[in-house]
C-alpha cells in the first residue's frame, strides 16, 4: 500500500494537540528534564533547512528521553528584536512589528508541521512588551548593582547597518551580520560590567558538560593572564609608562616601548618634529578594528615618538614607538617590546631595524646563533646580569620580587575580556529605561513604570543616529526623580543579545505579570539540562547568558550560577559551500520537502546526512532512500499485521528458540543497545543505520520465526523508530493494537544483556602486525587453544616457517599476533 505521509502527519499532530500529550506538569519535578534549542530569529518569512537541522534532531533526542521516563519541558520562542528583523523590514517596506508578528505566525505553523514536541502554552516573543518589560527590569537591576554604566569610548561602527557593534560581533574586521568593514568611532554608550565576573566565568567552565572546543574558546576570549605591571620612567618627563607583562623574565631583553595610538601619553611625549607624522598615523589606525590590529597575519606598522623610556631593571634608554598592534583597551595600552621573545615584537623590530637581544636560550642554542623567529618558550637565562644561567621560570618570580622591593612594579592579573557594549543606534530593540534630566542628570525609571514601550509610529530607516531620537513623543519625558518636564529619554535601544541572555529563565513562567519569574519554580526546573544550538554563539549568547545568570544569583533570585549544564552544537548546513543564511539569500525551504515526502522523511534525512556535529553541504539526493526505507517499514508491518495481532505475549525462554529466533532476538537487543546509546550521544545517523540493518534481518527471517518473536522484534523496532519518525511510529503502534501513545512516558525498553553476548567470535591472526588469517571459535576459547588453532592455519604457517617466534600477543575473543625474526 502507498503510505500517505501527509495524512498521517495531520492525523497524529491533531491527536497530540487534542489530547495535550506533550503538556508539561511543572509542579512535578521528579525526573524533570528541561530540553531547549537556541530560539530562532523571525527575521524572514519562514525557517530554513539550517534551522531544522537544529530543531528536528534535538526534538528527537527529547522524545527519546520522554520515552525513557523523563518529565519533559521543551518550550520554543522567538528572538524577535534586532538587526535581522529590522533589516528585513527595511528591505520589504513593512513595519518591523508587523513583519515580525506575521513571520512568527508562519514559523509557528512550520514548527507544528514538523511534528515538534513544543508546548506552545509557554511560547515567548522577545519583542512583545510583556517580555521586554522584564528585559528592562534586568537592565535596572544591573544599574542598581553598579554593573550598568555609560561611558565615552572608541566603539566598533558598521557603516552599512549604521550602528555600534560589540567586539564579539566583529568577525575578521567585518560586521558579522552584513560583512561590511567595521570602522572606529568615539561615542557615549551603555556598557555592562561583565569583566567583574571574568575569573568566575573561567573557573566555573570546568563544571560543565560542554564541548571542549567551546570551553577553550570561552577561556581564550576571557583571556586571563598573570604578570606584573611595571613603571617605566620617561627621560625628561615626570610621567611614567605603566606596562603589563606576562614575561618579566624577559625584561633585560626589552629594547623599545610601544604605545597604542590612543594612549594619552602620545600627545605629551611626542617630539615636535614627529607630531605631523604621528597625527597622520593615528588617523590611519582608526580604519582598523581591534581584531584586525592584533592579528598575527597583519603587517605591523608604527612611528617613533622621539622620546625614550628607562628600563627599570638596568637603567638602559630605550626608544618609545607608537604602533597599532597595541590596544588602549587591553592592559595599560603600552607594552615593553622584547623582539627576541615575542613574535609581533620580532616582526616589528625586523621591519624598523630595532635591536633584538636574546635573554633566554632554548636547549642547545648559543648566544651567537642568529634567529629567524622569536623564541617564546622557557629556557636558560643569558644577558640578564645576576640571573644568567638560571631557568627562566624561576627568574619570573625573582624579577617580580626585585621590582616590587624597589617599588617599580606590582603583580597583577589581566583579562582580555572587555565590558559588554549594549547600546544600538537602531529602532527595533528594547528601549533603555533611562531618563536624562537637566537637574538630576542620569535617572533610571521606576520599576512600576515598566515597560517603557517602543513607539510604533517611527521612521525606522537608519541614518547613523537612533531613529528614536527623531520621535518627539518618545524622547520627551518627565524626570522620575524631580518631576522636571524637560527631561529626555535615551534614544538608543539594547543589543538583542540582552533579550536572549535570560529567556531560558522566563520560559517556565512566561505569563507572570508581577515578577520576572517565580524564583521557587525556576530554581526547581533550572539549570537547563540539555541545550542545543550553533557554535557561532560561543563568545556571544553563551557568555552573556552565563553572566546574567551569575548576576541574578548574586541578587538572590537564583540558587545556581550556570544556565546550561549540558551543551551540544549541531553542525552548519551550507549551500554550495556558504553558510545558509537569509541575509545571503541562499536558504533552502523545508516546506517543499515536508509537502512532498512528509515530516518524518525530512527529519530522518537531516539526521542521516552524517555526524550531527559536522553538518555539511546541502544535497537532497539521498532523501528518496530514506523515503523508501520508511515505506518498506510500513509495507512490512502491514504484510505481517495478521500474524502480529495473533501473537500471544509469553515469557521469553531462549532455550526454546530456533536458530532463526535466537538470531532475531539477539539482533533486536543489540540494536536496542546501540540505538539507545547513539540517540543519547546525538549519533542519529548510526542509529538509523542500525534500524536499517534490523529491518533487513526482519524481512529475511519473518517467515522462520513465531508470531511472538516477530511481535517482540517489531514492537521494539517501532519504539526505536519513534523518536526519529514520530508520526509513522504512532501509526504503526496503533496498527499493532496499542491504545496508548508510543510516546507514553517510560515506554522505552531495556535491552537483554545476556542476549547481546555473541556465542561465536572471529579471531584475527597476524604475523608481525599484518593479517594472515581468520577463524571462528566459541567465545571464551582459551589462549592456548587460540594459539594452537592459529598455528594450524596454512597461510600463517607460510609466514612463520623457518623463523623464530620472538613474541606472542593473544587477546581473548579478538586477536593472535606472532612477532617473528
Residue pairs with C-beta under 8 A, 6 or more apart in sequence:
1 634
1 635
1 638
2 631
3 630
3 631
3 634
3 635
3 728
5 597
5 598
5 599
5 600
5 601
5 630
5 727
5 728
6 595
6 598
8 598
8 727
8 728
8 730
8 731
9 113
9 115
9 594
9 598
9 599
9 600
9 727
11 727
11 731
12 115
12 726
12 727
12 730
12 731
13 112
13 113
13 115
13 727
15 21
15 730
16 22
16 741
19 741
21 741
21 743
22 72
22 74
22 117
22 118
22 119
22 743
23 119
23 121
24 71
24 72
24 73
24 74
24 119
24 122
25 71
26 73
26 508
26 521
26 525
28 71
29 71
29 524
29 525
30 71
31 69
31 70
31 71
32 70
32 71
32 73
32 524
32 525
32 529
33 62
33 65
33 70
33 71
33 72
33 73
33 529
33 530
34 73
34 508
34 525
34 526
34 527
34 528
34 529
34 530
35 58
35 61
35 62
35 65
35 72
35 73
35 74
35 528
35 529
35 530
36 74
36 75
36 504
36 507
36 528
36 530
36 531
36 532
36 564
37 54
37 55
37 58
37 76
37 531
37 532
37 533
38 54
38 531
38 532
38 533
38 534
38 537
38 541
39 76
39 77
39 78
39 79
39 124
39 500
39 503
40 47
40 51
40 78
40 79
40 107
41 78
41 79
41 80
41 82
41 84
41 85
42 78
42 79
42 80
42 85
42 100
42 103
42 104
42 107
43 82
43 84
43 85
43 87
43 88
43 100
43 103
43 582
44 84
44 88
44 103
44 582
44 587
45 102
45 103
45 106
46 103
46 106
46 107
46 110
46 589
46 591
47 55
47 107
47 110
47 111
47 590
48 580
48 582
48 587
48 588
48 589
48 590
49 573
49 580
49 587
49 588
49 589
49 590
49 606
49 618
50 572
50 573
50 579
50 580
50 581
50 587
52 114
52 590
52 602
52 603
52 606
53 570
53 571
53 573
53 606
53 615
54 532
54 533
54 534
54 570
55 111
55 114
55 116
56 114
56 116
56 602
56 603
56 606
56 607
57 532
57 570
57 603
57 606
57 607
57 612
57 682
57 684
58 530
58 532
58 570
59 74
59 114
59 115
59 116
59 117
59 118
60 603
60 607
60 679
60 684
60 723
60 724
60 726
61 530
61 532
61 679
61 680
61 682
61 723
62 72
62 74
62 117
62 530
63 117
63 722
63 723
63 726
63 743
64 679
64 680
64 723
64 748
65 72
65 530
66 72
66 117
66 743
66 745
67 719
67 722
67 723
67 742
67 743
67 744
67 745
67 746
67 747
67 748
68 746
68 748
69 745
69 746
69 748
70 745
71 745
72 117
73 119
73 122
73 507
73 508
73 525
74 116
74 117
74 118
74 119
75 118
75 119
75 122
75 123
75 124
75 507
75 508
75 510
76 111
76 116
76 118
76 120
76 123
77 123
77 124
77 125
77 126
77 503
77 507
78 100
78 104
78 107
78 123
78 124
78 125
78 126
78 127
79 126
79 496
79 499
79 500
79 503
80 100
80 104
80 125
80 126
80 127
80 128
81 126
81 127
81 132
81 428
81 429
81 430
81 493
81 496
81 499
82 428
82 429
82 495
82 496
82 499
83 161
83 163
83 177
83 424
83 426
83 428
83 496
84 177
84 582
84 583
85 96
85 99
85 100
85 103
85 127
85 428
86 96
86 426
86 427
86 428
86 460
87 161
87 177
87 178
87 583
88 96
88 99
88 103
88 582
89 95
89 96
89 99
89 100
89 428
89 460
90 460
90 461
90 462
92 99
94 102
95 456
95 460
96 427
96 428
96 460
97 127
97 456
100 127
100 428
101 125
104 125
108 120
108 123
110 590
110 591
111 118
113 591
113 594
113 599
114 590
114 594
114 599
114 602
114 603
115 599
115 600
115 603
115 726
115 727
122 507
122 508
122 510
123 510
124 131
124 503
124 506
124 507
124 510
125 131
126 132
126 135
126 430
126 496
126 499
126 500
126 503
127 428
129 451
129 453
129 454
130 451
130 511
130 513
131 499
131 503
131 506
131 510
132 430
132 451
132 454
132 499
133 450
133 451
134 450
134 502
134 506
134 516
135 430
135 494
135 498
135 499
135 502
136 430
136 431
136 432
136 433
136 445
136 450
136 451
136 452
137 447
137 450
137 516
138 498
138 502
138 516
138 548
138 552
139 148
139 430
139 432
139 433
139 494
139 498
140 433
140 444
140 445
140 447
140 450
141 551
141 552
141 555
142 148
142 192
142 193
142 551
143 434
143 444
144 444
145 551
145 554
145 555
146 193
147 192
147 193
147 196
147 551
148 190
148 191
148 192
148 193
149 190
149 191
149 193
150 188
150 189
150 190
150 191
150 442
151 188
151 189
151 191
152 186
152 187
152 188
152 189
153 186
153 187
153 189
153 191
153 329
153 421
154 184
154 185
154 186
154 262
154 328
154 329
155 164
155 165
155 184
155 185
155 186
155 187
155 189
155 421
156 164
156 165
156 166
156 167
156 169
156 170
156 182
156 183
156 184
156 289
156 290
157 163
157 164
157 165
157 182
157 183
157 184
157 185
157 187
158 164
158 165
158 175
158 177
158 178
158 180
158 182
159 180
159 181
159 183
160 175
160 178
160 180
161 175
161 177
161 178
161 180
161 426
161 462
162 425
162 426
162 462
162 463
162 464
163 424
163 425
163 426
163 462
164 185
164 187
164 189
164 421
164 423
164 424
164 425
165 175
165 176
165 182
165 421
166 420
166 421
166 422
166 495
166 497
166 540
167 290
167 291
167 418
167 421
168 221
168 539
168 540
168 543
169 175
169 176
169 177
169 540
170 176
170 182
170 289
170 290
170 291
171 291
172 291
172 292
173 181
173 182
173 288
173 289
173 291
173 292
174 180
174 181
174 182
175 182
177 583
178 583
182 289
183 286
183 287
183 289
184 286
184 287
184 288
184 289
187 423
189 421
189 422
189 423
189 492
190 421
190 422
190 423
190 432
190 490
190 492
190 494
191 419
191 420
191 421
191 422
192 419
192 420
192 422
192 547
193 419
194 201
194 417
194 419
194 420
194 543
194 544
194 547
195 415
195 417
195 418
195 419
197 547
197 550
197 551
198 222
198 224
198 415
198 417
199 224
199 413
199 415
200 550
200 561
201 218
201 222
201 417
201 543
201 546
201 547
201 550
202 218
202 219
202 222
202 224
204 546
204 561
204 562
205 215
205 218
205 219
206 215
207 562
208 215
208 562
208 564
208 565
208 566
208 567
209 565
209 566
209 567
210 564
210 566
210 567
211 535
211 567
211 568
211 569
211 613
213 535
214 535
214 538
214 542
214 567
214 569
217 538
217 539
218 538
218 539
218 542
218 543
220 416
221 416
221 417
221 538
221 539
221 543
222 415
222 416
222 417
222 543
223 414
223 415
223 416
223 417
224 413
224 414
224 415
224 416
225 246
225 413
225 414
225 415
225 416
226 246
226 411
226 412
226 413
227 244
227 245
227 246
227 247
227 248
227 411
227 412
227 413
227 414
228 244
228 245
228 248
228 400
228 403
228 404
228 409
228 410
228 411
228 412
229 242
229 243
229 244
229 332
229 409
229 410
229 411
229 412
230 242
230 243
230 244
230 245
230 248
230 251
230 312
230 336
230 403
230 408
230 409
231 240
231 241
231 242
231 312
231 408
231 409
232 240
232 241
232 242
232 243
232 257
232 309
232 310
232 311
232 312
232 336
233 240
233 309
233 310
233 312
234 240
234 241
234 265
234 269
234 307
234 308
234 309
234 310
234 320
235 307
235 308
235 309
235 310
235 317
236 307
237 268
237 269
237 307
239 265
239 268
239 269
241 257
241 259
241 265
241 309
241 320
241 332
241 334
242 332
242 334
243 257
243 331
243 332
243 334
243 335
243 336
244 331
244 332
244 412
244 414
245 251
245 335
245 336
247 338
247 341
247 342
247 396
248 396
248 399
248 400
248 403
248 409
249 359
249 360
249 381
249 387
249 392
249 393
249 395
249 396
249 399
250 338
250 340
250 341
250 342
250 359
250 360
250 392
251 311
251 312
251 313
251 336
251 338
251 399
252 311
252 313
252 314
252 357
252 359
252 383
252 384
252 385
252 387
253 338
253 339
253 340
253 341
253 357
253 358
253 359
253 360
253 383
253 384
254 311
254 318
254 336
254 337
254 338
255 318
255 337
255 338
255 339
255 349
255 354
255 355
255 356
255 357
256 318
256 319
256 320
256 321
256 337
256 349
256 354
256 355
257 309
257 318
257 319
257 320
257 321
257 334
257 335
257 336
257 337
258 302
258 320
258 321
258 322
258 323
258 325
258 326
258 334
258 335
258 337
258 345
258 348
259 265
259 266
259 305
259 320
259 321
259 322
259 323
259 326
259 333
259 334
260 322
260 323
260 324
260 326
260 327
260 328
260 333
260 334
261 281
261 282
261 285
261 322
261 323
261 324
261 328
262 282
262 328
262 333
263 322
263 328
263 333
263 334
265 334
266 278
266 282
266 305
266 322
269 305
269 306
269 307
269 320
270 278
270 305
270 306
270 307
270 322
271 305
271 306
271 307
273 306
274 303
274 304
274 305
274 306
277 303
278 303
278 305
278 322
281 301
281 302
281 303
281 322
282 322
284 301
284 324
285 293
285 324
288 324
290 327
290 329
292 298
293 324
293 325
293 327
294 325
294 327
296 343
296 344
298 325
299 351
300 323
300 325
300 344
300 347
300 348
300 351
301 323
301 324
302 321
302 322
302 323
302 324
302 325
302 348
302 352
303 321
303 322
303 323
304 319
304 320
304 321
304 322
305 319
305 320
305 321
305 322
307 319
307 320
308 317
308 318
308 319
308 320
309 317
309 318
309 319
309 320
310 316
310 317
310 318
311 317
311 318
311 336
312 403
312 406
312 408
312 409
313 399
313 402
313 403
314 385
319 354
321 337
321 348
321 352
323 348
325 344
325 348
326 333
326 334
326 335
327 333
329 418
330 414
330 416
330 418
331 414
335 345
337 345
337 348
337 349
337 354
338 345
338 359
339 345
339 346
339 348
339 349
339 350
339 354
339 355
339 356
339 357
339 374
340 346
340 356
340 357
340 358
340 359
340 360
340 371
340 374
340 375
341 358
341 359
341 360
341 374
341 375
341 376
342 374
342 376
343 373
343 374
343 376
345 374
346 356
346 373
346 374
348 354
349 355
349 356
350 356
356 371
357 383
358 367
358 371
358 375
358 382
358 383
359 381
359 382
359 383
359 384
360 375
360 377
360 378
360 379
360 380
360 381
360 382
360 392
361 367
361 375
361 379
361 380
361 382
362 375
362 377
362 379
363 379
365 375
365 379
367 382
367 383
378 391
378 392
378 393
379 391
379 392
380 389
380 390
380 391
380 392
381 387
381 388
381 389
381 390
381 391
381 392
381 395
382 388
382 389
384 395
387 395
387 398
387 399
390 398
400 409
400 411
403 409
404 410
404 411
420 495
420 544
420 547
421 495
422 494
422 495
422 497
422 498
423 432
423 492
423 494
423 495
424 466
424 492
424 493
424 494
424 495
424 496
425 462
425 464
425 465
425 466
425 491
425 492
426 460
426 462
426 466
426 467
426 493
427 454
427 458
427 460
427 466
427 467
427 468
427 493
428 454
428 460
428 493
429 454
429 493
429 494
429 495
429 496
429 499
430 454
430 493
430 494
430 498
430 499
431 452
431 453
431 454
431 468
431 474
431 489
431 490
431 493
431 494
432 489
432 490
432 492
432 493
432 494
433 444
433 445
433 449
433 450
433 452
434 442
434 443
434 444
434 445
434 489
434 490
435 442
435 443
435 444
435 445
435 477
435 478
435 479
435 480
435 487
435 488
435 489
435 490
436 442
436 443
436 487
436 488
436 489
436 490
437 443
437 479
437 481
437 482
437 484
437 486
437 487
438 484
438 486
438 487
439 479
439 482
439 484
440 479
440 481
440 482
440 484
443 479
443 480
443 481
443 487
444 480
445 452
445 480
446 480
449 480
452 489
454 493
455 468
455 471
455 473
455 474
457 471
457 473
458 467
458 468
458 470
458 471
458 474
459 467
459 470
460 467
461 467
465 491
466 491
466 492
466 493
468 474
468 475
468 489
468 491
468 492
468 493
469 475
469 491
474 489
475 488
475 489
475 491
476 488
476 489
477 487
477 488
477 489
478 484
478 485
478 487
479 487
497 540
497 541
497 544
498 544
500 541
500 544
500 545
501 541
501 544
501 545
501 547
501 548
502 545
502 548
502 549
502 552
504 526
504 528
504 531
504 545
504 563
504 564
505 516
505 517
505 522
505 526
505 549
505 552
505 558
505 563
506 516
506 517
508 517
508 518
508 521
508 522
508 525
508 526
509 517
509 518
509 521
509 522
512 518
516 557
517 557
519 557
519 558
522 557
522 558
523 558
523 559
523 560
526 558
526 560
526 563
527 549
527 560
527 562
527 563
527 564
527 565
528 563
528 564
528 565
529 565
529 566
530 566
530 568
531 563
531 564
531 566
531 567
531 568
532 567
532 568
532 569
532 570
533 541
533 567
533 569
533 570
534 569
534 570
534 572
535 569
542 564
542 567
545 563
545 564
546 562
546 563
548 563
549 558
549 560
549 561
549 562
549 563
550 561
552 558
553 559
553 560
553 561
568 612
568 613
568 682
569 613
570 612
570 613
570 615
571 610
571 611
571 612
571 613
571 614
571 615
571 616
572 579
572 580
572 615
573 580
573 615
573 616
573 617
573 618
574 580
574 615
574 616
574 617
574 618
575 586
575 587
575 588
575 617
575 618
576 586
576 617
577 617
578 584
578 586
580 586
580 587
580 588
580 618
581 587
588 618
590 602
593 601
593 602
593 605
593 620
593 623
594 602
597 623
597 627
598 727
598 728
599 727
600 630
600 724
600 725
600 726
600 727
600 728
601 623
601 626
601 627
601 630
601 725
602 623
603 724
603 725
603 726
604 626
604 629
604 630
604 688
604 724
604 725
605 620
605 622
605 623
605 626
607 684
607 685
607 687
607 688
607 724
608 622
608 626
608 684
608 685
608 688
608 689
609 616
609 622
609 685
610 616
610 685
611 683
611 685
612 682
612 683
612 684
612 685
613 682
626 688
629 692
629 695
630 725
630 728
632 695
632 699
633 695
633 717
633 721
633 728
633 732
634 728
634 731
634 732
636 695
636 698
636 699
636 702
637 644
637 714
637 718
637 732
637 735
637 736
638 735
640 702
640 710
640 714
641 735
643 707
643 710
644 707
644 710
644 711
644 714
644 736
645 736
645 737
646 707
647 706
647 707
647 708
647 710
647 711
648 707
648 708
649 708
649 711
650 708
652 665
652 712
652 752
654 662
654 665
654 754
654 755
657 665
657 709
658 704
658 705
660 701
660 704
660 705
661 704
661 705
661 706
661 709
663 697
663 701
664 697
664 698
664 701
664 705
664 709
664 710
664 713
665 709
665 712
665 713
665 752
665 755
666 755
666 756
666 758
667 693
667 694
667 697
668 694
668 712
668 713
668 716
668 717
669 751
669 752
669 755
669 756
670 751
670 755
670 756
671 690
671 691
671 693
671 694
671 716
671 717
671 720
672 716
672 720
672 749
672 750
672 751
673 751
673 756
674 686
674 687
674 690
675 687
675 690
675 691
675 720
676 748
676 751
677 683
678 684
678 686
678 687
678 690
679 687
679 723
679 724
684 724
687 720
687 724
688 724
691 717
691 720
691 721
691 724
694 713
694 717
695 717
698 710
698 713
698 714
698 717
702 710
705 713
711 736
714 736
715 736
716 749
718 729
718 732
718 733
718 736
718 742
719 729
719 742
719 747
719 748
719 749
721 728
721 729
721 732
722 729
722 730
722 733
722 742
722 743
726 742
726 743
729 742
730 741
730 742
730 743
733 741
733 742
757 779
758 779
759 778
759 779
760 776
760 777
760 778
760 779
761 776
761 777
761 778
761 779
761 813
761 814
762 774
762 775
762 776
763 774
763 775
763 776
763 777
763 781
763 786
763 789
763 790
763 813
763 814
763 815
763 816
764 771
764 773
764 774
764 814
764 815
764 816
765 771
765 772
765 773
765 774
765 775
765 790
765 793
765 796
765 815
765 816
765 817
765 818
766 772
766 815
766 816
766 817
766 818
767 796
767 799
767 800
767 817
767 818
767 820
768 799
768 818
768 819
768 820
769 817
772 793
772 795
772 796
772 798
772 799
773 790
773 793
773 795
773 796
775 789
775 790
775 793
777 785
777 786
777 789
779 813
780 812
780 813
781 812
781 813
782 812
783 810
783 812
786 810
786 812
786 816
787 808
787 810
787 816
790 796
790 816
790 818
791 797
791 800
796 818
799 820
800 818
800 820
803 820
803 821
804 820
804 821
805 818
805 819
805 820
806 819
806 820
806 821
807 818
807 819
808 816
808 817
808 818
808 819
809 815
809 816
809 817
809 819
810 816
810 817
